[in-house]
Amino acid sequence: MKLNLLLSCGAISMLSACGGSSSGGVSNSDGGPSVVTLGQLIDRAEAFENAIGTTNIDQLGEPTAFASLPASGTANYIGVAVVGLIQDNGEGVDIATFGAVGSTTILANFGNQTVTGTADNFFQIDNPNVEGFDGLTGERISGSLAYNLSGFGQNEYIGRFTGSLTPEGQSALNVDVGGSGAFVGDQGEGFAAEAFEDGNEAFVGILAIKD
């Protein structure tokens, strides 16, 4: 992995399982999507680490054994998406020139082996190369992502992550990258995915736990 905040998912956090709203957000009075604060996203990181043991994709260990996952039915997962732009600094070192963290919701269908998710409520991180969530600061930006992943008889899901974000003072950042994910934990309590393609500077990381 190439940087702490994004590729190691140091800024990916999960639903707090210890009290509070299961949605992690506040519903709009007009019935629109919930509004999630940066503080709530930060809280989710600690909750995911408590449930799974780490927020670093490189340190997640073995995915859930396929036989331990449900053979049918559906489940909702909620968590955090991280989007970043990675560039070589001219000295062979990859750095993040942009980083954003937002809220993600997932519908897992174990019967047909699909994972469908969306991400919104993004905040542009002031220092995209920071490690971890302590003191994380940023401003809300517009944009959203969607992803559809398919499994093939095992706990490995493959698909594309697409959408657009608008960084502060810049034109829209279009995201279209392929990636893969898997359920994690003893019984599939969590889901983790990452997307990054050679020749494409955009990175997407997803971590979520069962709602």
C-alpha positions as CSV (number, residue, x, y, z in Angstrom):
1,M,0.0,0.0,0.0
2,K,1.2,3.5,-0.9
3,L,0.0,5.9,1.8
4,N,-1.3,5.8,5.3
5,L,-4.7,7.5,5.0
6,L,-5.9,6.1,1.8
7,L,-4.3,2.8,0.7
8,S,-3.8,1.5,4.2
9,C,-7.4,2.7,5.0
10,G,-6.2,4.5,8.1
11,A,-9.2,6.8,7.5
12,I,-11.7,4.2,6.9
13,S,-14.1,3.8,9.8
14,M,-17.2,1.8,10.6
15,L,-20.6,1.9,12.3
16,S,-20.4,2.4,16.0
17,A,-21.8,-0.8,17.5
18,C,-21.9,0.7,21.0
19,G,-25.2,2.6,21.2
20,G,-26.3,5.5,19.0
21,S,-28.2,5.5,15.8
22,S,-27.8,2.4,13.6
23,S,-27.8,4.7,10.5
24,G,-24.9,6.8,11.8
25,G,-26.7,9.9,10.5
26,V,-29.6,12.2,10.8
27,S,-32.5,12.0,8.5
28,N,-33.5,15.1,6.6
29,S,-37.0,16.4,7.4
30,D,-38.0,16.1,3.7
31,G,-37.3,12.4,3.8
32,G,-34.0,12.7,1.9
33,P,-30.8,10.8,2.6
34,S,-29.3,10.9,6.1
35,V,-26.6,13.5,6.8
36,V,-23.5,12.0,8.3
37,T,-21.0,14.2,10.1
38,L,-17.2,13.8,10.0
39,G,-17.3,13.0,13.7
40,Q,-19.6,10.1,13.1
41,L,-17.3,8.8,10.3
42,I,-14.4,9.0,12.7
43,D,-16.4,7.1,15.3
44,R,-17.0,4.3,12.8
45,A,-13.3,3.7,12.4
46,E,-12.9,2.8,16.1
47,A,-16.0,0.6,15.9
48,F,-14.7,-1.4,12.9
49,E,-11.3,-1.8,14.5
50,N,-13.0,-3.1,17.7
51,A,-15.1,-5.6,15.7
52,I,-12.5,-6.8,13.1
53,G,-9.2,-5.9,14.8
54,T,-7.8,-3.4,12.3
55,T,-8.7,-0.7,9.8
56,N,-5.7,-1.5,7.6
57,I,-6.6,-3.5,4.6
58,D,-3.1,-5.0,4.5
59,Q,-3.6,-6.4,8.0
60,L,-7.1,-7.8,7.8
61,G,-5.9,-11.4,7.6
62,E,-7.8,-14.2,6.0
63,P,-11.3,-13.4,4.8
64,T,-14.3,-15.3,6.2
65,A,-14.4,-18.9,5.2
66,F,-16.9,-19.3,2.5
67,A,-18.6,-22.1,4.4
68,S,-19.2,-19.8,7.3
69,L,-21.2,-17.3,5.2
70,P,-25.0,-17.6,4.9
71,A,-26.1,-19.7,1.9
72,S,-29.1,-17.4,1.3
73,G,-30.8,-14.2,2.4
74,T,-29.6,-10.6,2.6
75,A,-27.9,-8.3,5.0
76,N,-27.2,-4.6,5.3
77,Y,-23.8,-3.2,6.0
78,I,-22.8,0.3,6.8
79,G,-19.4,2.0,6.9
80,V,-17.0,4.4,5.3
81,A,-15.6,4.9,1.8
82,V,-12.2,6.6,1.2
83,V,-11.4,8.1,-2.2
84,G,-8.0,9.5,-3.1
85,L,-5.7,10.7,-5.8
86,I,-2.2,9.3,-5.8
87,Q,0.8,10.7,-7.7
88,D,4.5,10.1,-7.8
89,N,6.4,13.1,-6.2
90,G,9.1,12.8,-8.8
91,E,11.4,10.8,-6.5
92,G,9.7,7.5,-6.8
93,V,7.4,8.1,-3.8
94,D,3.7,7.9,-4.1
95,I,1.8,10.6,-2.2
96,A,-1.9,11.6,-1.9
97,T,-2.7,14.8,-3.6
98,F,-6.4,14.5,-2.6
99,G,-8.3,12.5,-0.1
100,A,-11.9,12.3,1.0
101,V,-13.8,10.1,3.4
102,G,-17.6,9.5,3.2
103,S,-20.4,7.2,4.3
104,T,-21.2,3.9,2.6
105,T,-24.2,1.5,2.7
106,I,-24.2,-2.0,1.3
107,L,-26.8,-4.6,0.5
108,A,-25.3,-8.1,0.5
109,N,-27.3,-10.8,-1.2
110,F,-25.8,-14.1,-0.2
111,G,-28.1,-16.2,-2.4
112,N,-27.0,-14.6,-5.7
113,Q,-23.6,-13.5,-4.4
114,T,-23.8,-9.8,-5.1
115,V,-22.7,-6.8,-3.1
116,T,-24.3,-3.5,-4.1
117,G,-23.3,-0.3,-2.5
118,T,-23.3,3.5,-2.6
119,A,-21.2,6.2,-0.9
120,D,-22.0,9.8,-0.2
121,N,-21.6,12.5,2.6
122,F,-18.0,13.0,1.6
123,F,-15.5,15.3,3.4
124,Q,-12.3,16.5,1.8
125,I,-9.5,15.7,4.2
126,D,-7.2,18.7,5.0
127,N,-4.1,16.5,5.1
128,P,-4.7,13.4,2.9
129,N,-1.4,11.8,4.0
130,V,-2.2,11.8,7.7
131,E,-2.2,8.4,9.4
132,G,-5.3,7.4,11.3
133,F,-8.3,9.4,12.4
134,D,-7.2,11.3,15.5
135,G,-7.7,15.0,14.9
136,L,-8.9,14.4,11.3
137,T,-10.3,17.6,9.8
138,G,-12.0,18.5,6.5
139,E,-14.9,20.2,4.7
140,R,-18.0,18.6,3.2
141,I,-17.9,18.3,-0.6
142,S,-20.5,17.1,-3.1
143,G,-20.4,13.8,-4.9
144,S,-21.2,10.1,-4.7
145,L,-20.1,6.7,-5.8
146,A,-21.8,3.4,-6.6
147,Y,-20.4,-0.1,-6.9
148,N,-21.7,-3.5,-7.8
149,L,-19.6,-6.6,-7.0
150,S,-20.2,-10.2,-7.9
151,G,-18.9,-13.4,-6.3
152,F,-18.1,-16.6,-8.1
153,G,-18.7,-19.5,-5.7
154,Q,-16.2,-18.2,-3.1
155,N,-15.7,-15.3,-0.8
156,E,-14.2,-13.0,-3.4
157,Y,-16.2,-10.3,-5.0
158,I,-15.2,-8.4,-8.2
159,G,-16.6,-5.3,-9.8
160,R,-16.3,-1.6,-10.6
161,F,-16.5,1.6,-8.5
162,T,-17.9,4.6,-10.4
163,G,-19.0,8.1,-9.6
164,S,-17.8,11.7,-9.2
165,L,-16.6,14.0,-6.4
166,T,-16.0,17.7,-6.6
167,P,-12.9,18.8,-4.6
168,E,-12.8,22.3,-3.2
169,G,-11.9,24.8,-5.9
170,Q,-11.4,22.1,-8.6
171,S,-13.3,20.5,-11.4
172,A,-15.1,17.2,-10.8
173,L,-13.1,14.1,-10.2
174,N,-14.5,11.2,-12.1
175,V,-13.9,7.8,-10.6
176,D,-14.1,4.5,-12.6
177,V,-11.9,1.8,-11.2
178,G,-12.0,-2.0,-10.9
179,G,-11.7,-3.6,-7.5
180,S,-12.4,-6.6,-5.3
181,G,-13.7,-7.3,-1.9
182,A,-14.5,-10.0,0.7
183,F,-16.4,-10.6,3.9
184,V,-14.2,-10.5,7.0
185,G,-14.6,-11.7,10.5
186,D,-15.5,-15.1,11.8
187,Q,-19.1,-15.0,10.4
188,G,-18.8,-12.2,7.8
189,E,-19.4,-9.4,10.3
190,G,-17.5,-7.0,8.1
191,F,-16.9,-6.3,4.4
192,A,-13.8,-4.8,2.9
193,A,-12.9,-3.8,-0.6
194,E,-10.3,-1.8,-2.5
195,A,-10.1,-0.5,-6.1
196,F,-6.9,0.8,-7.8
197,E,-5.8,0.2,-11.3
198,D,-2.4,0.8,-12.9
199,G,-2.5,4.0,-14.9
200,N,-5.4,5.4,-12.9
201,E,-4.5,7.7,-10.0
202,A,-7.8,7.2,-8.3
203,F,-8.1,4.8,-5.3
204,V,-11.3,3.7,-3.5
205,G,-11.4,1.8,-0.2
206,I,-14.5,0.4,1.5
207,L,-14.9,-1.0,5.0
208,A,-18.3,-1.8,6.5
209,I,-19.8,-3.8,9.3
210,K,-23.2,-5.5,9.5
211,D,-26.0,-3.1,10.5
